[in-house]
C-alpha cells in the first residue's frame, strides 16, 4: 500500500513560479538575487497558508544554487540543491520560535551564525512564528540582526506582525503577503485535480476556495477531504453536503419570493433551511451577502468584485435586473438590523421571520411612497 501524502505537502511550491498569488514579492526577490542586492534580514508577514515559509525556503535554496536558471530559479541538480532537497543542507537552518523562544535558544543560534558556510556562499536562517520569541530573546537577537556576518541571511516569518518590537522591524526588509484570491485558489485546485486524474466542477472548486478564506493550505486540506468523501469526481452537491454549506439556490429562491411578495413561500423556505440543521443567524448573514452581491452586479464595473464562478455570476446578474438600487439598499438595511439584534433577541426565529416579511413588503412600501 503506497503512503498517502497530503496535497499541501505534495504540491508545496518548489520554485518562485509555483508560488500562488504573490507575484510582486517573488519578482522583487528574484531581482534582489539577480542584482546581488540581498538584504541581510527579511520579514515575511501575512495570514496562515499564504506561502511565507515556502517562499523563505525557495529563497534560501535559490541563493545558494550554483547554476541558477535565466529565470532566477534553482537548478535542482547542483550539489547545493540536492542537499537541500534531501533535507541535509548545512546552509539552511530552520528554527520554530513557538517552541524555541528563550534567550538560550537565540544564543545557540548566534553561536552558529559565526560559522562560515562549507558549501555555497550564504547560510540562511529561517525563523518561523518569530512573534513567539520572548522580549529577552528579541533583545538578545538585536545586535546580531543589525550587524550579522556577510555570509548570514535571516528570514523571519510571522502571522502577527504587530507583536514584533519596532527595533526588530527597523532592521528588516518587510514583505506583506496577500490573502490569496478565490479565483487563484480555484485555478490552482483545478490544475491539481487534473494532475491527480480527478474530475471537478468549477462551481465546486470555487466553493472550496471561498471556504479556505484566502489560505491555500486550508483549500488543499478541504480538497483532500472532499476527494476522500466523493472519490475521483468532485461535484457542487458533494462539496456543499460535506462542508455543510447552504446552497446558493436557497438565497435565489428567497429573493424571488420576496419580489413576488409571497410571505408563505419565504417562511416555508426558512423552515426547510432550519430543519436541515443550518443556523438561522448564518442564514441572515448569507442572505445579506447575497443582496450585497446583487447590488454589486447592478454596475458592470463592480461585477468583477464577485468571488464566484461564472455560472453563478450570471445568475446574480440576471436576478439583479429585476430590482433597482433603492430596493436592494432597503433589503440590506433590514438584514443588517436583524444581524445586529439577533444575539439579544429572546425569540430569534421570530426575528428572522419578521425580517423575511419585511423583505417581502419592500415593493409595496416603495409603491406607496411613489403615490
Secondary structure, DSSP 8 states (H G I E B T S, - for coil): ------HHHHT---SGGG--S-HHHHHHHHHHHHTT---SEEEEE-STTSSHHHHHHHHHHHHH-SS--TTS---S-SHHHHHHHTT--SSEEEEETTT--SHHHHHHHHHHHTS--SSSS-EEEEEETGGGS-HHHHHHHHHHHHS--TTEEEEEEES-GGGS-HHHHTTSEEEE-----HHHHHHHHHHHHHHTT-EE-HHHHHHHHHHHTT-HHHHHHHHHHHHHHHTTEE-HHHHHHHTT---HHHHHHHHHHHHTT-HHHHHHHHHHHHHTT--HHHHHHHHHHHHHHHHHTTSTTTGGG--S-HHHHHHHHHHHTTS-HHHHHHHHHHHHHHHHHTTT-SSHHHHHHHHHHHHHTHHHHHHHHH-
